[in-house]
């Protein structure tokens, strides 16, 4: 029996025992590392009981390194490219009255990551993600994981592009994949950060009152993004209230 089939059977057993696809993959990877002797060469220092960690030889796989080089060059003028970003660093679950539901949905994105994430170079706001689909994505359990991650990105209105792993990539073809999403992000960033209310009440001292909660407003200056340097009136109850009014000199 081939190693792939043996490990496939092991994954099936682990799933039957109640482990998630991600946890089953971690167990199999750990066994593979043990069999391969990863990080346990003759010159490797013995780990301590409290810190039994070793540095991996490769942060990215060969396929990921190949695609990263092309993707980094193609996106250089459009943003900052990050690798292997945890979903928990991109998305969050709003806390409600049901703490158990909050924990359940938070655990669903725990220990999952996206291969590459393109962010705005100034604000570091995510623009879109990239998943490099190699042969492992053909497994049934991996397809279920991919469907879930796709749903998370869609729910948060963040595009996610799946790119099949290849021996070589044409830069122009790669750029054509993400260009529409970058253009849409740029168009959104150029829009005003707030709508001008129809009626703005003024306080006794002449400052506008917050159109949302009626509190006094403070003159502030935007420090990032396309509106950097622009002054505006912000609610004094920020961050509880995020009311804003344009400033006119």
C-alpha positions as CSV (number, residue, x, y, z in Angstrom):
1,X,0.0,0.0,0.0
2,X,1.4,3.4,-0.9
3,X,2.2,6.1,1.7
4,X,-0.5,8.4,0.3
5,X,-3.2,5.7,0.8
6,X,-1.9,4.8,4.3
7,X,-2.0,8.4,5.4
8,X,-5.4,8.8,3.7
9,X,-6.7,5.9,5.8
10,X,-5.1,7.5,8.9
11,X,-6.9,10.8,8.2
12,X,-10.1,8.9,7.9
13,X,-9.6,7.2,11.2
14,X,-8.8,10.5,12.9
15,X,-11.9,12.1,11.4
16,X,-14.0,9.2,12.7
17,X,-12.6,9.8,16.2
18,X,-13.9,13.3,16.0
19,X,-10.9,15.4,14.9
20,X,-11.4,18.2,12.5
21,X,-9.7,18.1,9.0
22,X,-7.2,20.7,10.2
23,X,-6.3,18.7,13.3
24,X,-6.1,15.4,11.4
25,X,-3.7,17.1,9.0
26,X,-1.5,18.3,11.9
27,X,-1.3,14.8,13.3
28,X,-0.3,13.3,10.0
29,X,2.2,16.0,9.4
30,X,3.7,15.4,12.8
31,X,4.0,11.6,12.1
32,X,5.6,12.4,8.7
33,X,8.1,14.7,10.4
34,X,9.0,12.0,12.9
35,X,9.5,9.4,10.2
36,X,11.6,11.9,8.1
37,X,13.6,13.0,11.1
38,X,12.9,16.6,10.4
39,X,15.0,19.0,12.6
40,X,16.7,16.1,14.4
41,X,20.1,15.9,12.5
42,X,23.3,15.1,14.3
43,X,24.1,18.8,14.7
44,X,20.6,19.9,15.9
45,X,20.6,21.0,19.6
46,X,18.6,19.0,22.0
47,X,15.3,20.7,22.9
48,X,14.6,21.6,26.5
49,X,11.6,20.2,28.3
50,X,9.9,23.6,28.4
51,X,10.7,24.7,24.8
52,X,10.7,21.6,22.5
53,X,10.8,23.7,19.3
54,X,12.8,23.5,16.2
55,X,13.0,26.0,13.3
56,X,11.6,24.6,10.0
57,X,13.9,24.5,7.1
58,X,11.4,26.0,4.8
59,X,8.7,28.6,5.6
60,X,7.1,28.1,2.1
61,X,7.0,25.0,0.0
62,X,8.7,24.8,-3.3
63,X,5.5,25.5,-5.2
64,X,4.6,28.4,-2.8
65,X,8.1,30.0,-3.3
66,X,7.8,29.8,-7.0
67,X,4.4,31.5,-7.1
68,X,5.4,34.0,-4.4
69,X,8.2,35.4,-6.6
70,X,5.8,36.0,-9.5
71,X,3.0,37.3,-7.3
72,X,5.3,39.7,-5.4
73,X,6.6,41.2,-8.7
74,X,3.1,41.5,-10.1
75,X,1.6,43.1,-7.0
76,X,4.6,45.4,-6.2
77,X,2.7,48.5,-7.5
78,X,-0.6,47.6,-6.0
79,X,0.1,46.8,-2.3
80,X,2.0,44.8,0.2
81,X,2.1,41.0,-0.1
82,X,2.0,38.9,3.1
83,X,2.4,35.1,3.4
84,X,0.5,32.5,5.4
85,X,-1.7,34.9,7.3
86,X,-3.9,33.4,10.0
87,X,-7.7,33.8,9.4
88,X,-8.0,35.0,13.0
89,X,-5.8,38.0,12.1
90,X,-8.1,38.9,9.2
91,X,-11.6,38.1,10.5
92,X,-13.4,38.2,13.8
93,X,-16.7,37.1,15.3
94,X,-18.9,39.7,16.9
95,X,-19.6,38.9,20.6
96,X,-23.3,38.4,21.2
97,X,-25.4,37.2,24.1
98,X,-24.5,33.5,23.3
99,X,-20.9,33.1,24.4
100,X,-20.8,29.4,23.3
101,X,-21.7,30.4,19.7
102,X,-19.0,33.0,19.7
103,X,-16.4,30.4,20.8
104,X,-17.7,27.8,18.3
105,X,-17.4,30.2,15.3
106,X,-14.0,31.6,16.6
107,X,-12.7,28.0,16.8
108,X,-13.8,27.4,13.2
109,X,-11.2,29.9,11.9
110,X,-8.5,29.0,14.5
111,X,-5.4,27.3,13.1
112,X,-6.4,28.1,9.5
113,X,-4.5,30.5,7.2
114,X,-4.6,31.9,3.7
115,X,-1.5,31.4,1.6
116,X,-1.1,35.0,0.5
117,X,-2.8,38.3,1.4
118,X,-2.5,41.6,-0.5
119,X,-2.9,44.6,1.7
120,X,-3.0,48.4,1.1
121,X,0.6,49.6,1.6
122,X,-0.5,52.6,3.7
123,X,-3.3,51.3,5.8
124,X,-2.5,47.6,5.6
125,X,-6.2,46.9,5.1
126,X,-6.7,43.6,3.3
127,X,-7.6,43.9,-0.4
128,X,-7.8,40.2,-1.4
129,X,-6.4,36.8,-0.7
130,X,-4.7,34.1,-2.8
131,X,-4.9,30.3,-2.3
132,X,-2.4,28.2,-4.2
133,X,-4.1,24.9,-5.0
134,X,-1.7,22.0,-5.3
135,X,-2.7,18.3,-5.5
136,X,-3.6,18.2,-1.8
137,X,-6.6,20.4,-2.5
138,X,-8.1,17.4,-4.4
139,X,-8.6,15.5,-1.2
140,X,-12.2,15.4,0.0
141,X,-11.4,16.7,3.4
142,X,-9.3,19.5,1.9
143,X,-12.1,20.5,-0.4
144,X,-14.4,20.8,2.6
145,X,-11.9,23.1,4.3
146,X,-11.5,25.2,1.1
147,X,-15.3,25.6,0.9
148,X,-15.4,26.8,4.5
149,X,-12.6,29.3,3.9
150,X,-14.3,30.5,0.7
151,X,-17.5,31.1,2.8
152,X,-15.6,33.1,5.4
153,X,-14.0,35.4,2.8
154,X,-17.4,35.8,1.1
155,X,-19.2,36.6,4.4
156,X,-16.7,39.4,5.1
157,X,-16.8,40.7,1.5
158,X,-13.1,40.0,0.9
159,X,-12.2,38.5,-2.4
160,X,-10.3,35.2,-2.5
161,X,-8.6,33.9,-5.7
162,X,-7.7,30.3,-6.2
163,X,-4.7,29.7,-8.4
164,X,-3.8,26.2,-9.6
165,X,-0.2,25.3,-8.8
166,X,2.0,25.2,-12.0
167,X,5.7,24.7,-12.9
168,X,5.8,28.2,-14.3
169,X,3.5,31.3,-14.3
170,X,3.0,34.1,-16.9
171,X,3.2,37.4,-14.9
172,X,0.7,39.0,-17.2
173,X,-1.8,36.2,-16.6
174,X,-1.3,36.5,-12.8
175,X,-1.9,40.2,-12.9
176,X,-5.0,39.8,-15.0
177,X,-6.5,37.6,-12.2
178,X,-6.3,40.3,-9.5
179,X,-6.4,43.5,-11.4
180,X,-10.2,43.9,-11.3
181,X,-10.2,43.5,-7.5
182,X,-7.4,46.0,-7.0
183,X,-9.3,48.5,-9.2
184,X,-12.5,48.0,-7.2
185,X,-10.6,48.5,-3.9
186,X,-9.0,51.7,-5.2
187,X,-12.4,53.0,-6.2
188,X,-13.8,52.2,-2.8
189,X,-10.9,53.9,-1.0
190,X,-11.5,57.1,-3.1
191,X,-15.0,57.4,-1.8
192,X,-15.7,59.8,1.2
193,X,-15.4,58.3,4.6
194,X,-18.7,59.6,5.6
195,X,-21.9,61.0,4.2
196,X,-22.8,64.7,4.8
197,X,-25.9,64.8,7.0
198,X,-28.8,66.8,5.7
199,X,-29.0,69.0,8.9
200,X,-26.1,69.6,11.3
201,X,-26.9,71.3,14.6
202,X,-24.4,73.6,16.2
203,X,-23.5,73.8,19.9
204,X,-23.5,77.1,21.8
205,X,-19.8,77.6,21.0
206,X,-20.3,77.0,17.3
207,X,-19.0,73.4,17.0
208,X,-21.3,70.9,15.2
209,X,-23.2,68.4,17.3
210,X,-22.8,64.7,16.4
211,X,-25.6,63.8,14.0
212,X,-25.7,60.3,15.5
213,X,-25.8,60.9,19.3
214,X,-26.0,64.7,19.7
215,X,-22.7,64.9,21.7
216,X,-20.1,67.6,21.1
217,X,-17.6,67.1,18.3
218,X,-13.9,67.5,18.2
219,X,-11.8,68.6,15.2
220,X,-9.6,65.8,14.1
221,X,-7.1,65.0,11.3
222,X,-7.1,61.8,9.3
223,X,-3.7,60.2,9.6
224,X,-3.7,57.4,7.0
225,X,-5.2,56.3,3.6
226,X,-6.2,58.5,0.7
227,X,-7.7,61.1,3.1
228,X,-4.5,61.5,5.1
229,X,-4.1,65.2,6.2
230,X,-7.8,65.9,5.8
231,X,-9.6,67.5,8.8
232,X,-13.0,66.5,10.0
233,X,-15.3,66.7,13.0
234,X,-15.4,63.5,15.0
235,X,-17.7,62.6,17.9
236,X,-16.3,63.1,21.4
237,X,-17.8,59.8,22.4
238,X,-15.5,57.9,19.9
239,X,-15.1,54.9,19.8
240,X,-18.5,54.3,21.3
241,X,-19.9,56.6,18.6
242,X,-18.3,57.0,15.2
243,X,-20.3,60.0,14.0
244,X,-18.4,62.3,11.6
245,X,-19.0,65.6,9.9
246,X,-16.9,67.2,7.1
247,X,-14.8,70.2,8.2
248,X,-15.1,73.4,6.2
249,X,-12.5,76.1,6.9
